[in-house]
Amino acid sequence: MVRRVSGRRGIWALVTACVALAAPAGAAADEVDDLQASLDTLVEAPDGPPGASALVQTGERIRFLRSGVADLRNDRPFHRSDHMRIASVSKAYSGAVALSLSDQGLLDLDDTLGELLPYLTPAAWSEVSVADLMHHTSGVPSYTGDPQFLADFAADLTRYFSPEDLVGYVADDPLLFPAGSSYAYSNTDNILIGLIAQGATGHVYANDLRQLVYRPLRVKQTGLPTDPSMPKRFIHGYELATEEPPEDVSQVLSPSGVWASGAIISTPADLNTFIRGYAGGALFSQEARRAQFSWVPGCGEPPGPGECSSGLSIYRYRTGCGTVFGHSGNFPGYTQLTAATKDGRRSFVVTANTQMEEKLDKNLFDLFDEANEAAICAVARHN
């Protein structure tokens, strides 16, 4: 068992390892029961999260499963309208913005950093395209691995970082490989996408999200904060340490340190609506959708279940129960996976209120992955 870092001074290190209905039609009762059992097993495991939930939807029918608690102070259970940090699932939202702008003719996916952000990025990055950023085939180094960023973040966990600050930590570094030639997950990629969107629209990125994603999908409980506070009712995120009480880290870290790469707050219900629209093609044309569903080998962080491939800010998960499309994410206090079938009719959101990764505790992460696979079986087996 891995002993986890505890205390506010230690939480920053985890960023580097970085959001009673009838069974849904098409989901057999035993598959839904398996999902509930997997959530219970995850929560009851040593160092397991205080709570976990799964929202599954088939057609118009929804079921919300939960285990454990969303708040240890009062043992309040999870609710589908509770707010939570969705972490790197935020990258899918930046993809939705970029694809929508491409549809409107305000952006071309073949446009390069040399054309779009010459004032901010080095000449060595000039041939990196928007599509390379969305595929994580850019070769741009991830600023979250930069020693100076980690030191600055550790010195003040509530510090505000501008997007330009974040890019600046690696702006003097060469590409890891020629653009388009390989895959490497990079948080800098989506910071750059957010900045490119701002340049294309002339508006701040938060407004681009509202106009191009939230309003078309009619989600009202989702936003991009710049300070550590959470809305009044939220799933509390915890850092767990052996032989120490869980520490509530929900409102400890400045989300500005991840911005378009991981700062969005949403709810299970809103996130489910988003992934159905994003994977199901409700936000943009078939031409943009074909570009979105172009695949290269690669997994997110944390990786999802089954065999995964990277599209444009979306991942394909092929499993024995079926294939779904979505995104994963984790952040101190939270781990997420959301996905939907290609038609957007079947979907799920699995949430746990502690950070889990293979490098932190493989056994625990495997249990989270089992819950994800059970969710896929509950919604996609009959595709």
N, C-alpha and C positions, 0 to 999 in steps of 0.2 A: 504494500500500500504506500502511495506517495503522500508524504506530509506536505500540506499546502502552506503557502506563504500566508501569514496572518498579519493584521494590523494595517492601518492606512499607509504607513511608509512602505509596506511590502506589496500593496495591491497593484501599484504601477507596473510591477514586473510582469503581471499577468496580461497586460495589454499586448506584450510582444507575443504571447502565446495565442494572442489574438492576431444585444433588442432579444331528465327522466322522460326523453322523447323516444319515439319508436326508432328502431334501427334504420339507418339510411337505406333507401332502395338500392339494391345491388350489394349491400354489405351484409353477409350472413351473420347471424347472432353470435356464432362462436368466434368470428373474426373480431367483432367489437369487444367481446369478452376477453379475447387475447390481448387486445390493446389496453384494456383496463388493467389486466393482470401485469402487463409489462410496465405500466406507470407505477403500480403498487410496488413491484420488485425494485424499480429504480429508486423510489423514495425510501424504501426500507433497507437499501444497501448501506454498508458502512461508508460514512462520508457522503451518503446520497443527499440530494437536494431536499430542502424542507418541503417542497411541493413540485408537482408537475401536472400538466394538463394537455389534452388533445382535443381540438375542435375538428370534427370530420363532417364533410358535407357531400351529399350525392344529390344532384338535381336541386330541388328546393328544400330538401330535408336535412336538418342539422342535428348533430348530437355533440354535446360537450362533456368530455370525461375528465375527471380530476382525481388527484391523490395528494394527501398531505395538505399543507397550508400555504397561503400567499403572504401571510403576516404572522410571524411567531409571537408577537406581542398579545394578540387576541385570538389566535388560531382561526382566523378568517380564511375560508377556502378560496380557491381561484374562481374568478368569474370571467365570462367571455368579454365583458366590457372593461375589465381592469387594464390600465396602461402598463407598458413594459418597454424595456429597451430592446430593439430588434437587431442591434449590432450590425454585422455585415450583410444581413438581408437588405440593409439600406442600399447596397450596391445595385440591387435589382431596380430600385426606384430611379437611380441615376441612369440605368439602362433604359427605363421607360421614358425618361425625359429626352435622352439622346435620340432614341428611335422616333419619338414624336416630332422632334425638331427636324430630323431627316425627312420625315413625311411632309412637313410643311415647307421644305426647301430652304430652311434656315441653316442647315448643316448637312455636310456630305460625310458619310462614314469613311471615305477615303481621304478626307482632309487630314493634314499632318500638323504636328506640334510646331514645326517650322513656319507654317502658314497661320496657325491659330493663336499660338502663345509664344511668339519669338522673343518677347520682352522678359519672359519668365523662365524659359527652359533653354538649356545649352544647345549649341550647334550639334553636339553628339546625339541628341535626341530628335533632331529635326525631321527624320523620316518616319517617326512613329505616327501611325494613323489612329483616328478615333476607334476604328474597329479593333486595332491591336490593343488599345487600352481596355476595351470591353471584353475582349477574349483573354486578357492577361497574357498576351504574347508580345507585349511591348518591350520587355527587357528593362524597363525603368525600375530602379531599386525601390524597395519599400522603405519609406521614411521611419516606420515603426521599428525597424531594426537598426537605426542609426544611433550610435552611442550618445551623441550630443542631445538628440531629441529625448532619449530615455532619461538622461541626467536632468534636463530642463523640466520634464514632466514630473520626475520624482521630487524635485525641489519645491514644486507647488502644484498639487493635484487639481486645484481649481483654476489654474492659469488659463487665460484665453489665448488660443492660437488662431491666427488668421489662416485661411487656406494657403496664401502665399508663403506664410511662415513654414507650413508643413512641407511644401515643395522645396523650399529653400534648404532644408536639411540634407537633401541629396542632389541638389542642382549642380554640384560640381563633380558628381560621380559619373562614370561611363555607364553605358547600357550593360546589362548582364550578358546579353547576346544580341545579335542583329535582330531588329524588329521583325516579328512574324515568324521567326525560325524555331521558337521553342515556347514553352509555357512556364510561367512563374507567377504565382499569386502575389500581387503587390497592392498595398493600400494606397500608394501614390497614384495608381491608375485612376481611381475613382475621384480622388481630389481633383485631378486634371480634368476629368469629365465634367465635374461641377463647374469649374472655372470656364471651360469651353462653352457650357450652356449659358452661363452669365454673359459671355461675350456675344453669343448668338442672339440673345433676346434683349439684352440691355437691362435686364432686371436681376435682382438678387436670386440666388438659387432657391431659397425658400419659396419665393413667389412662383418660380418655374414649377416647383413641385405642386403648389396649389392649383395652378392653371392647367397643367398638363397631366396630372395624375389624380390628385384628390377630388377635384370637382367632376371630371368625367366619370369617375367610379363612385362618386357620392360617398366618400369616406370623410367623416367629420371628427374623428378622435385621433388623428395622426398629425405629427408635426416634427419640425427640426429645431430642437432647442440649442442654445449656445451656453447655457449655464447648467449646473448639476441638479437643479430642482426638478421634481416630478409633479404631474397633476395630482389632485387631491386623493383620488382612489387609484391605487396602483399595486402591482405585484412587487413585493419587496424582494430585492436581490441580495443574496448572502454569500459571504466568503467563509468557507468552512476550514477549520484547522483541528487536527487531532488533539483531543484533551483540552480544547478551548471552546467557549460558547461561540455559536455562529455570529458573525459580525455583519450588520446591515450596511451594505455598500451602495445602496440604491442611489444616494444623493451625495456621493463622495467625489466622483471624478468629473472633470469638465468634458462634456461631449464635443467641445470645439476641437479637441485633439484628434477626432476621427471624422468630423463633418460629413461630407457626402459619402464617405467610405463606411460610416457606421454609427451615426448619431441619431437616427430617426427613432422617435417614440411612437408606438401604436398600441392597438389592443388585439387580442386573438380574433375578434370579429372583423375588425378593419383589415387586419393582415390577410385574413382568409378572402375577403372581398378583393383585395389587391391582387393576390396571386391568381385568382380565377380570371381576372381581367387581363393581367400581364401575360400569363401563360396561354390564356385562351384567345388572345388577339383582339381584345376589345378596345385597345388604345391606339392602334395604328393599322396601316394598310397591310394587305397580303404581301406586298413587296418588302416592306419593313420586317414583316414576320418571317419571311424566307431568310432574310439576313440574320435575324435573331436566332433562328434555328440552324445555324451553320456551326458544325461541331469540330473541336480539336480535343485531343486527350488532355485531361486536367481535372482536378478536384478543387473544391473550395476549402476554406478553413473555418470550422472543422469540415472534414470530408463527410459527404452524405453516404447513405447506404447503397449497396450494390455496385454496379459498374458506372462510374460517372464520367461525363464529358462536359466540356465548357462551350457554351454558346455565347452570344453577346449579352453579358451580364445576366446569364441564366445557366443553370446546370441541368443536365439530363441524368436521371437516376434509373438504371435498368435493373430490375430485380425479378425474382421468381414469381412475384405476384403481379407484375406489370411495370410499365414505364411511366414516370411522372417527371415534371419539370418545375424547378424551383431554386431555392437558395438557402444556405445555412448561415449561421452567425453565432458568435459568442462575444461576451464582454464581461468584465468582472460583475458577477451577480446573475448573469443570464446566459442561457443557451437556447438556440432556436433552430427549427427547420420547418419550412413551409413549402408546399409543392401542390401541383394540380395536374390533371390529365391534359392532353393537348387541346381538347375541346373546351377546357375550363369548367366542365360540368361536375367534376369530382375533385375534391381538394381537402387539405388538412393543414393544421398548424400544431406543431408539438413544441411545448415550452417547458423549461425547467428553470428554477430560480437559484441556480449557482452556475459558475462557469465550469464547463467540462471540455477537456481535450485529451487526446491520446497521450500527449507528452506530460500531462499533469497526472492522470490516473487512467490507464488503459482499461482496466476492468470496469470502472464506472462509466467511461465513455462507451464501451461496448454495450452496456445496458441501455444507455440513451439511444444508441443505434438500433438496438432491438425494438425499442418503442417506435422509432421511425419506420422500421420495416413493418411492424404490426399496423401502423397507420396506413402505409401504402397498401397492404393487403385489405384493409377495411374499405378503401375507396377505389382501388384499381384492379382488383383481381379479375373482374369480368370484362376488361377491355378487349 
